[in-house]
Amino acid sequence: MSEVDDWRAALDAAGELQPAIVTAILSAHGDRGGKAIDAVAEQRVKRYRDFTVVVGYESEYVIEDGGCTCKDSQYNLDADEQCWHALAVEIAERIDAIDHHDMWYSDVRDFM
């Protein structure tokens, strides 16, 4: 198994999660990377007409332009770091694993 220096480029090229890529994500992002991989595997990354949303453990979080509405992103991370929700979107986009919904998220929120 070869070592991966840039998990994003490797994932773009492979189009799927492979053991070396998973190792690279975990090495770069630790627990956040593991949670992101789990969210993708569990199909918790959802794209609506207006937003991409990750279903978290306590709520749903809107991801927009790489930023997230979660408290971790808002209070704990430096500008060059990402929460696991944003990482999940990046991973899901690269392997075509986003659950698409042809509706507005703002309409869905009205029912919650």
N, C-alpha and C positions, 0 to 999 in steps of 0.2 A: 504494500500500500504506500503510495507516494504522499509526501507532505504537501499541504496546500498553503501557499503564502497569502493569497487573496481570495477569501471564500466567495466574495461577490462575483469575481471574474470566473472562478471555477464553477460556480452554480449557473452562471449565464451559459457557459460552454457545455455543461453536462445536462442542464435542463431537469435535473432531479437531485434529490439529496442522496449523497453517497457517503460511505463511512469517513473518508478523509475530509470531506467538506463539513460533515457534522462535527468532527474533531476540531477543525479550524474555527467553526462558529463557537463551540464551547470554550475553546482556548481564548478567543478574542473577547467573548461576552459573558462567560461563566453561566451563572444561574439564569440570567436574562436570556441568553441564547437557548438554553434548554427549554425554558417556558415558551419561547417563540416557536421552536421546533414542534413542541407539543400542540400549540394552538393551530399550527398549520396542519398537522396530522389529524387533528380533531375537527377540521373544517370550521374553525371559529373566526376566519377572516372573511368578511362579507363586504361586497361592494354594491352600493346603491347608486342611484343617479347622481346624488349630491355629495356623498361621503363614502369613505372606506371606514369600516368599523371592525374592531376586534372585540369579541365577547370575552371579557375577563372573568375573574373569579367572583367579583362583587358587582360589576357593572359592565356596560358596553362603553368602549372608548373610541372616540373619533380620531382618525389619523389623517392629517392634511399637511401636504408639503414636508413630510418627514417628521412633523411634530405630533404630539399626542396630548390628549386632554387629561391624562392620568396624573395623580399627585407625584409619582416617582419622577416623571418627566418634568413637571413644573417646579419641583422643590429639591430633588436630590442629584440631578445629573448636570454635568458640565455641558457646554454648547456642542462639544464633539462626541458626546455619548448619546445613546438611544435606549429608550425603555424597551421592554420585551414586546410590547404591542407594535411599535414601529418596526422592530426587527422582524416580527411575524409577517407584516405586510411586505417588507422587502423580500423575504424568502418566498412567500406565496406568489408574488408577482413573477419571480424568476422561474418558478416551476409550474406556472399556470394552475395554481391551486386556490384561487379566490372563488368564493361562492357568490355568484352574480345574482342580483335581484333587480328586476326591472320596475323599480318603484322608488319613491323619494324616502330617504331615511327620516326626514322630518315628519312624514305622514305615519311612518311606523312608530315613531316616538309618541305620537298622540294616543296610541293604543296601550302603551306601557304604563 
